[in-house]
Amino acid sequence: MTADTRQLTSLATDLTKAAKNVQPVASAAVRKTAADIIRDAQIAAPVRTGNLRNSITADITDYPAVVSAEVGPTAEYGAYVEFGTSKQAPQPYLGPAADRHVPVLETALTRLLTQGLP
């Protein structure tokens, strides 16, 4: 029994090329979303000294097969402000910013995967 693998080899080549083209677009979308979340969170963060607002940053991971962004404050009390404590009501600033921008990213990435590059 013999098998013709030319089409399979061609498909593998096409998929490799597509991945190289998709990565920069996906990376740009993740970076833009992270920047948008940072901007909105900084605007919404309560300000006493400005430390919390100024500590909101993103840690971007951008490898050939993985792109991600972790957005949040480096101020150790950031979670207490966001979620509140037994003595302080929550003052959400990061969650609402992510809620506004993550669906846009999900839509863009879904479109990229289902329709290909623009």
Secondary structure, 3 states (H helix, E strand, C coil): CCCCCHHHHHHHHHHHHHHHHHHHHHHHHHHHHHHHHHHHHHHHCCCCCCHHHHHEEEEEEECCCCEEEEEEECCCCHHHHHHCCCCCCCCCCHHHHHHHHHHHHHHHHHHHHHHCCC
